[in-house]
Each structure stands twice: as structure tokens, then as C-alpha cells.
Amino acid sequence: MQLSKILAEIDQEISRLEQARTLLAGDAPAIKKTRKAKSASADAPVKRKKKRNLSPEGRKRIAEAVRRRWELQKKAAAK
């Protein structure tokens, strides 16, 4: 498990424990969890993002950049 995931889980647990302590101690009102409200009209069409296409030239540039990166990593590892 990655360190960042472990730290995030610990932070979440601390938050839950602090909320429980607040509720038990009666220090402050309960914290309400909110959810996103559904759209007012169920008939409204869902807007979807337009799919982005990559040109063959752009794909080639990215492939070359990745190859150069791999070469640099191999050279660095060989040293």
C-alpha cells in the first residue's frame, strides 16, 4: 500500500473519531453529510463531454517523447 493512501485513510479515521467525540460530548451540533442534489427535471438531457481525438502527428510526438524518456531512464539506471 502506498504511503499517501495510508496517510489519507488515517486522516479519514481521525476525522470520523473527532466527529464522534463532538457528538458524544455535545460540544456542537451534528455535522450533516450532504449529497449532490439530483437535477430538478428528469427530462433534461445529460450533457456529455465531446470525445477528444488525437491527431496522428500528435500521437507520433508523444510516442517519440516516451521513447526518449525511456532511453534517459535506462542510461541513468546503467550508471
N, CA, C and O atoms as a GROMACS GRO file, in nm:
protein
  316
    1MET      N    1   0.084  -0.117   0.000
    1MET     CA    2   0.000   0.000   0.000
    1MET      C    3   0.089   0.124   0.000
    1MET      O    4   0.190   0.127   0.070
    2GLN      N    5   0.054   0.223  -0.076
    2GLN     CA    6   0.135   0.344  -0.086
    2GLN      C    7   0.119   0.428   0.040
    2GLN      O    8   0.015   0.429   0.105
    3LEU      N    9   0.225   0.499   0.070
    3LEU     CA   10   0.227   0.582   0.190
    3LEU      C   11   0.117   0.687   0.186
    3LEU      O   12   0.053   0.714   0.288
    4SER      N   13   0.094   0.747   0.070
    4SER     CA   14  -0.008   0.852   0.061
    4SER      C   15  -0.148   0.796   0.089
    4SER      O   16  -0.230   0.864   0.150
    5LYS      N   17  -0.175   0.674   0.045
    5LYS     CA   18  -0.305   0.612   0.071
    5LYS      C   19  -0.322   0.584   0.220
    5LYS      O   20  -0.429   0.605   0.277
    6ILE      N   21  -0.216   0.537   0.282
    6ILE     CA   22  -0.221   0.507   0.426
    6ILE      C   23  -0.248   0.635   0.504
    6ILE      O   24  -0.331   0.637   0.595
    7LEU      N   25  -0.177   0.743   0.468
    7LEU     CA   26  -0.196   0.870   0.538
    7LEU      C   27  -0.338   0.923   0.517
    7LEU      O   28  -0.397   0.977   0.610
    8ALA      N   29  -0.391   0.908   0.396
    8ALA     CA   30  -0.527   0.954   0.369
    8ALA      C   31  -0.629   0.877   0.453
    8ALA      O   32  -0.724   0.936   0.505
    9GLU      N   33  -0.609   0.745   0.466
    9GLU     CA   34  -0.700   0.664   0.547
    9GLU      C   35  -0.692   0.702   0.695
    9GLU      O   36  -0.793   0.707   0.764
   10ILE      N   37  -0.571   0.730   0.742
   10ILE     CA   38  -0.554   0.772   0.881
   10ILE      C   39  -0.625   0.905   0.904
   10ILE      O   40  -0.692   0.923   1.006
   11ASP      N   41  -0.610   1.000   0.810
   11ASP     CA   42  -0.677   1.129   0.823
   11ASP      C   43  -0.829   1.113   0.826
   11ASP      O   44  -0.897   1.182   0.902
   12GLN      N   45  -0.882   1.023   0.743
   12GLN     CA   46  -1.026   0.999   0.742
   12GLN      C   47  -1.072   0.941   0.876
   12GLN      O   48  -1.176   0.981   0.929
   13GLU      N   49  -0.995   0.849   0.929
   13GLU     CA   50  -1.031   0.788   1.057
   13GLU      C   51  -1.027   0.892   1.169
   13GLU      O   52  -1.115   0.893   1.256
   14ILE      N   53  -0.927   0.978   1.168
   14ILE     CA   54  -0.919   1.084   1.268
   14ILE      C   55  -1.041   1.175   1.259
   14ILE      O   56  -1.098   1.214   1.360
   15SER      N   57  -1.079   1.208   1.137
   15SER     CA   58  -1.197   1.294   1.117
   15SER      C   59  -1.322   1.228   1.174
   15SER      O   60  -1.403   1.293   1.240
   16ARG      N   61  -1.339   1.099   1.147
   16ARG     CA   62  -1.456   1.027   1.199
   16ARG      C   63  -1.456   1.023   1.351
   16ARG      O   64  -1.560   1.041   1.414
   17LEU      N   65  -1.340   1.001   1.411
   17LEU     CA   66  -1.331   0.997   1.556
   17LEU      C   67  -1.360   1.134   1.618
   17LEU      O   68  -1.425   1.143   1.722
   18GLU      N   69  -1.311   1.240   1.554
   18GLU     CA   70  -1.338   1.375   1.606
   18GLU      C   71  -1.488   1.406   1.598
   18GLU      O   72  -1.543   1.468   1.689
   19GLN      N   73  -1.554   1.364   1.491
   19GLN     CA   74  -1.698   1.386   1.479
   19GLN      C   75  -1.773   1.308   1.587
   19GLN      O   76  -1.867   1.360   1.647
   20ALA      N   77  -1.732   1.184   1.611
   20ALA     CA   78  -1.797   1.104   1.714
   20ALA      C   79  -1.778   1.166   1.851
   20ALA      O   80  -1.871   1.169   1.932
   21ARG      N   81  -1.658   1.217   1.879
   21ARG     CA   82  -1.632   1.279   2.009
   21ARG      C   83  -1.718   1.404   2.026
   21ARG      O   84  -1.772   1.430   2.133
   22THR      N   85  -1.729   1.483   1.918
   22THR     CA   86  -1.810   1.604   1.924
   22THR      C   87  -1.955   1.571   1.954
   22THR      O   88  -2.019   1.637   2.035
   23LEU      N   89  -2.006   1.468   1.888
   23LEU     CA   90  -2.145   1.428   1.912
   23LEU      C   91  -2.166   1.379   2.054
   23LEU      O   92  -2.265   1.414   2.118
   24LEU      N   93  -2.073   1.299   2.104
   24LEU     CA   94  -2.086   1.244   2.239
   24LEU      C   95  -2.071   1.352   2.346
   24LEU      O   96  -2.140   1.350   2.448
   25ALA      N   97  -1.980   1.445   2.324
   25ALA     CA   98  -1.957   1.550   2.423
   25ALA      C   99  -2.065   1.657   2.418
   25ALA      O  100  -2.083   1.731   2.514
   26GLY      N  101  -2.135   1.666   2.307
   26GLY     CA  102  -2.239   1.767   2.294
   26GLY      C  103  -2.184   1.906   2.275
   26GLY      O  104  -2.252   2.005   2.305
   27ASP      N  105  -2.061   1.916   2.224
   27ASP     CA  106  -1.998   2.046   2.205
   27ASP      C  107  -2.061   2.128   2.093
   27ASP      O  108  -2.072   2.250   2.103
   28ALA      N  109  -2.102   2.061   1.988
   28ALA     CA  110  -2.154   2.133   1.871
   28ALA      C  111  -2.262   2.048   1.805
   28ALA      O  112  -2.271   1.928   1.831
   29PRO      N  113  -2.344   2.110   1.721
   29PRO     CA  114  -2.446   2.031   1.652
   29PRO      C  115  -2.383   1.928   1.559
   29PRO      O  116  -2.268   1.942   1.517
   30ALA      N  117  -2.460   1.825   1.528
   30ALA     CA  118  -2.412   1.718   1.441
   30ALA      C  119  -2.378   1.771   1.302
   30ALA      O  120  -2.446   1.859   1.250
   31ILE      N  121  -2.275   1.716   1.246
   31ILE     CA  122  -2.234   1.755   1.111
   31ILE      C  123  -2.313   1.670   1.012
   31ILE      O  124  -2.311   1.547   1.018
   32LYS      N  125  -2.382   1.738   0.922
   32LYS     CA  126  -2.463   1.666   0.825
   32LYS      C  127  -2.382   1.638   0.701
   32LYS      O  128  -2.309   1.725   0.652
   33LYS      N  129  -2.395   1.518   0.650
   33LYS     CA  130  -2.332   1.485   0.523
   33LYS      C  131  -2.427   1.527   0.413
   33LYS      O  132  -2.547   1.500   0.418
   34THR      N  133  -2.372   1.594   0.314
   34THR     CA  134  -2.457   1.639   0.205
   34THR      C  135  -2.426   1.559   0.079
   34THR      O  136  -2.314   1.512   0.058
   35ARG      N  137  -2.527   1.544  -0.001
   35ARG     CA  138  -2.512   1.477  -0.130
   35ARG      C  139  -2.550   1.576  -0.238
   35ARG      O  140  -2.621   1.673  -0.214
   36LYS      N  141  -2.502   1.549  -0.355
   36LYS     CA  142  -2.539   1.634  -0.467
   36LYS      C  143  -2.686   1.614  -0.497
   36LYS      O  144  -2.735   1.501  -0.503
   37ALA      N  145  -2.754   1.723  -0.516
   37ALA     CA  146  -2.896   1.715  -0.547
   37ALA      C  147  -2.913   1.668  -0.691
   37ALA      O  148  -2.835   1.705  -0.779
   38LYS      N  149  -3.013   1.587  -0.714
   38LYS     CA  150  -3.042   1.543  -0.849
   38LYS      C  151  -3.101   1.660  -0.926
   38LYS      O  152  -3.157   1.753  -0.867
   39SER      N  153  -3.088   1.655  -1.055
   39SER     CA  154  -3.139   1.766  -1.135
   39SER      C  155  -3.290   1.779  -1.116
   39SER      O  156  -3.360   1.680  -1.094
   40ALA      N  157  -3.336   1.902  -1.125
   40ALA     CA  158  -3.477   1.929  -1.100
   40ALA      C  159  -3.568   1.860  -1.200
   40ALA      O  160  -3.676   1.812  -1.165
   41SER      N  161  -3.524   1.855  -1.323
   41SER     CA  162  -3.609   1.791  -1.422
   41SER      C  163  -3.542   1.664  -1.472
   41SER      O  164  -3.429   1.666  -1.520
   42ALA      N  165  -3.612   1.555  -1.461
   42ALA     CA  166  -3.558   1.427  -1.504
   42ALA      C  167  -3.559   1.417  -1.655
   42ALA      O  168  -3.494   1.329  -1.711
   43ASP      N  169  -3.632   1.506  -1.723
   43ASP     CA  170  -3.641   1.502  -1.868
   43ASP      C  171  -3.525   1.575  -1.935
   43ASP      O  172  -3.506   1.562  -2.056
   44ALA      N  173  -3.449   1.650  -1.859
   44ALA     CA  174  -3.340   1.726  -1.918
   44ALA      C  175  -3.233   1.632  -1.972
   44ALA      O  176  -3.196   1.536  -1.904
   45PRO      N  177  -3.183   1.657  -2.092
   45PRO     CA  178  -3.080   1.570  -2.149
   45PRO      C  179  -2.948   1.587  -2.074
   45PRO      O  180  -2.916   1.696  -2.026
   46VAL      N  181  -2.876   1.480  -2.064
   46VAL     CA  182  -2.748   1.481  -1.996
   46VAL      C  183  -2.642   1.529  -2.095
   46VAL      O  184  -2.627   1.473  -2.203
   47LYS      N  185  -2.569   1.634  -2.057
   47LYS     CA  186  -2.464   1.685  -2.144
   47LYS      C  187  -2.339   1.601  -2.122
   47LYS      O  188  -2.293   1.584  -2.009
   48ARG      N  189  -2.286   1.551  -2.231
   48ARG     CA  190  -2.164   1.472  -2.222
   48ARG      C  191  -2.051   1.548  -2.288
   48ARG      O  192  -2.071   1.622  -2.384
   49LYS      N  193  -1.932   1.527  -2.235
   49LYS     CA  194  -1.818   1.594  -2.293
   49LYS      C  195  -1.786   1.532  -2.429
   49LYS      O  196  -1.798   1.411  -2.448
   50LYS      N  197  -1.746   1.617  -2.520
   50LYS     CA  198  -1.711   1.570  -2.653
   50LYS      C  199  -1.580   1.491  -2.644
   50LYS      O  200  -1.486   1.534  -2.577
   51LYS      N  201  -1.576   1.379  -2.710
   51LYS     CA  202  -1.456   1.296  -2.710
   51LYS      C  203  -1.345   1.370  -2.784
   51LYS      O  204  -1.365   1.422  -2.893
   52ARG      N  205  -1.230   1.372  -2.723
   52ARG     CA  206  -1.117   1.441  -2.783
   52ARG      C  207  -1.034   1.341  -2.863
   52ARG      O  208  -0.997   1.235  -2.811
   53ASN      N  209  -1.007   1.374  -2.986
   53ASN     CA  210  -0.929   1.287  -3.073
   53ASN      C  211  -0.788   1.341  -3.086
   53ASN      O  212  -0.766   1.462  -3.090
   54LEU      N  213  -0.693   1.250  -3.094
   54LEU     CA  214  -0.554   1.286  -3.109
   54LEU      C  215  -0.513   1.264  -3.254
   54LEU      O  216  -0.539   1.158  -3.311
   55SER      N  217  -0.450   1.363  -3.310
   55SER     CA  218  -0.408   1.350  -3.450
   55SER      C  219  -0.291   1.252  -3.459
   55SER      O  220  -0.220   1.231  -3.360
   56PRO      N  221  -0.270   1.192  -3.576
   56PRO     CA  222  -0.156   1.101  -3.592
   56PRO      C  223  -0.023   1.169  -3.561
   56PRO      O  224   0.068   1.107  -3.506
   57GLU      N  225  -0.011   1.297  -3.597
   57GLU     CA  226   0.113   1.369  -3.568
   57GLU      C  227   0.134   1.385  -3.418
   57GLU      O  228   0.244   1.368  -3.366
   58GLY      N  229   0.026   1.417  -3.348
   58GLY     CA  230   0.034   1.431  -3.203
   58GLY      C  231   0.069   1.300  -3.135
   58GLY      O  232   0.148   1.296  -3.041
   59ARG      N  233   0.009   1.192  -3.184
   59ARG     CA  234   0.037   1.060  -3.130
   59ARG      C  235   0.184   1.023  -3.153
   59ARG      O  236   0.247   0.964  -3.066
   60LYS      N  237   0.237   1.059  -3.269
   60LYS     CA  238   0.377   1.030  -3.301
   60LYS      C  239   0.470   1.109  -3.209
   60LYS      O  240   0.570   1.055  -3.161
   61ARG      N  241   0.438   1.238  -3.185
   61ARG     CA  242   0.521   1.321  -3.096
   61ARG      C  243   0.524   1.263  -2.956
   61ARG      O  244   0.629   1.260  -2.891
   62ILE      N  245   0.410   1.218  -2.908
   62ILE     CA  246   0.404   1.161  -2.773
   62ILE      C  247   0.484   1.033  -2.766
   62ILE      O  248   0.556   1.010  -2.669
   63ALA      N  249   0.473   0.948  -2.869
   63ALA     CA  250   0.547   0.821  -2.872
   63ALA      C  251   0.698   0.847  -2.870
   63ALA      O  252   0.772   0.779  -2.799
   64GLU      N  253   0.742   0.946  -2.948
   64GLU     CA  254   0.885   0.978  -2.951
   64GLU      C  255   0.931   1.032  -2.816
   64GLU      O  256   1.040   0.999  -2.770
   65ALA      N  257   0.851   1.114  -2.753
   65ALA     CA  258   0.887   1.168  -2.622
   65ALA      C  259   0.898   1.058  -2.517
   65ALA      O  260   0.986   1.060  -2.432
   66VAL      N  261   0.807   0.961  -2.525
   66VAL     CA  262   0.812   0.849  -2.430
   66VAL      C  263   0.936   0.765  -2.453
   66VAL      O  264   1.001   0.722  -2.358
   67ARG      N  265   0.968   0.742  -2.581
   67ARG     CA  266   1.090   0.665  -2.611
   67ARG      C  267   1.214   0.736  -2.558
   67ARG      O  268   1.301   0.673  -2.499
   68ARG      N  269   1.222   0.868  -2.578
   68ARG     CA  270   1.336   0.945  -2.526
   68ARG      C  271   1.343   0.934  -2.374
   68ARG      O  272   1.451   0.920  -2.316
   69ARG      N  273   1.229   0.939  -2.310
   69ARG     CA  274   1.225   0.930  -2.164
   69ARG      C  275   1.276   0.794  -2.117
   69ARG      O  276   1.353   0.784  -2.021
   70TRP      N  277   1.232   0.688  -2.187
   70TRP     CA  278   1.279   0.554  -2.152
   70TRP      C  279   1.430   0.542  -2.170
   70TRP      O  280   1.499   0.481  -2.088
   71GLU      N  281   1.482   0.600  -2.280
   71GLU     CA  282   1.626   0.596  -2.303
   71GLU      C  283   1.701   0.663  -2.189
   71GLU      O  284   1.801   0.610  -2.140
   72LEU      N  285   1.654   0.780  -2.147
   72LEU     CA  286   1.719   0.851  -2.037
   72LEU      C  287   1.715   0.770  -1.908
   72LEU      O  288   1.811   0.768  -1.831
   73GLN      N  289   1.602   0.704  -1.884
   73GLN     CA  290   1.590   0.623  -1.763
   73GLN      C  291   1.686   0.504  -1.767
   73GLN      O  292   1.746   0.469  -1.665
   74LYS      N  293   1.700   0.442  -1.885
   74LYS     CA  294   1.791   0.329  -1.898
   74LYS      C  295   1.935   0.374  -1.880
   74LYS      O  296   2.014   0.304  -1.816
   75LYS      N  297   1.971   0.492  -1.935
   75LYS     CA  298   2.105   0.543  -1.919
   75LYS      C  299   2.134   0.575  -1.774
   75LYS      O  300   2.243   0.546  -1.724
   76ALA      N  301   2.037   0.633  -1.705
   76ALA     CA  302   2.055   0.668  -1.564
   76ALA      C  303   2.068   0.542  -1.477
   76ALA      O  304   2.143   0.541  -1.380
   77ALA      N  305   1.993   0.438  -1.513
   77ALA     CA  306   1.999   0.314  -1.435
   77ALA      C  307   2.129   0.240  -1.458
   77ALA      O  308   2.177   0.170  -1.369
   78ALA      N  309   2.188   0.256  -1.577
   78ALA     CA  310   2.311   0.186  -1.610
   78ALA      C  311   2.431   0.248  -1.537
   78ALA      O  312   2.531   0.179  -1.517
   79LYS      N  313   2.422   0.375  -1.498
   79LYS     CA  314   2.534   0.442  -1.431
   79LYS      C  315   2.557   0.394  -1.292
   79LYS      O  316   2.648   0.442  -1.224
   0.00000   0.00000   0.00000
